[in-house]
Amino acid sequence: MNIGIIGFGYWGTNLVRNFAALKEVNVKYVADIRKEREAGLKKLCPTAQFVTSPDIILNDNEIDAVVIATPVHTHYNFALKALNNDKHVLLEKPMVSGTVEAITLIELAEKKNKVLMVDHTFLYTGSVQKMKSLITKGEIGNIKYFDSTRINLGLFQPDVNVLWDLAPHDISILNYLIKEKPFSLNANGVSHTNNGIENIAYIIVNYSSGLIAHFSCSWSSPVKIRMMLIGGDKKMIVFNDIEPTEKIKVYDTGYEHKTDEDKKNILVDYRTGDIFTPKLDQKEALSLMAADFISSIMNNTKPVSDFISGLEVIKILEASQESIKNKGKEVLIK
């Protein structure tokens, strides 16, 4: 299968490396407007041809699939042209700049019977797969809360705020782990660079069941934190992605509550049990994602990170932006 990769920056380099390693794939072209990047491609994938125009990839009838790893504002036009030229498409996260663009691409992909997939790499990690397994088996119980923190110092983006940059990772994980659909959210953020692009932001996502999800994102933290807390009524999970080995810990911890006879006071009984550290699959997530994309094309199967995953992330990001601009007003997620 011949593929072309548009964008040879930091993430594009990783994509080239992983697709080139798949025996079913021939990376025919890599496109980047920076001609000086060609030397790096020759070392990484000598058989691939470096081009400075994405149109060479998009118009080549021998190209079966296109991988797009460029700034988000370019995704829609590249993907639209690729699909119209009968090519399968993999988009770097976030999928596109808004729900209208996402729905247009989805409808076109379905009409053309082409795979349209989003690179939500974290869904392929051993950590997320383990959490999915624990939740599906009922070991955690009914999920009551999901609390995510993704903060660091920089890199300030010139075109999107901190939520569009960092939150897609954790929103995609939330949507993958939790079957229930959210109905609304509230978001707040602030720009300390006076350009209207928020560098610190928070989202609270609301569910009909009482489940609540919270996201904290920042480019202005003195420390790098990648942590997620998932609370069930049976057990609780701590996912610390900075931890080199024991990324997941399952706490046999919880509480039960009842009211007293006068129904005035809440009585809470706490339970603290063992801490379990499960063994995780150590395969590179990006390699699994690339293989899933190719397998979906060859076998006509649904990928883990499909276009619905991409659309649901965009819905939350778009609603968050609306809420921030309206000083934290609750926004319904359509």
Secondary structure, 3 states (H helix, E strand, C coil): CEEEEECCCHHHHHHHHHHHCCCCCEEEEEECCCHHHHHHHHHHCCCCEEECCHHHHHCCCCCCEEEECCCHHHHHHHHHHHHHCCCEEEEECCCCCCHHHHHHHHHHHHHHCCCEEEECHHHHCHHHHHHHHHHHCCCCCCEEEEEEEEEEECCCCCCCCHHHHHHHHHHHHHHHHCCCCCCEEEEEEECCCCCCCCCEEEEEEECCCCCEEEEEEECEEEEEEEEEEEEECCCEEEEECCCCCCCEEEEEEEEEEEECCCCCCEEEEEEEEEEECCCCCCCCHHHHHHHHHHHHHHHCCCCCCEHHHHHHHHHHHHHHHHHHHCCCCCEECC
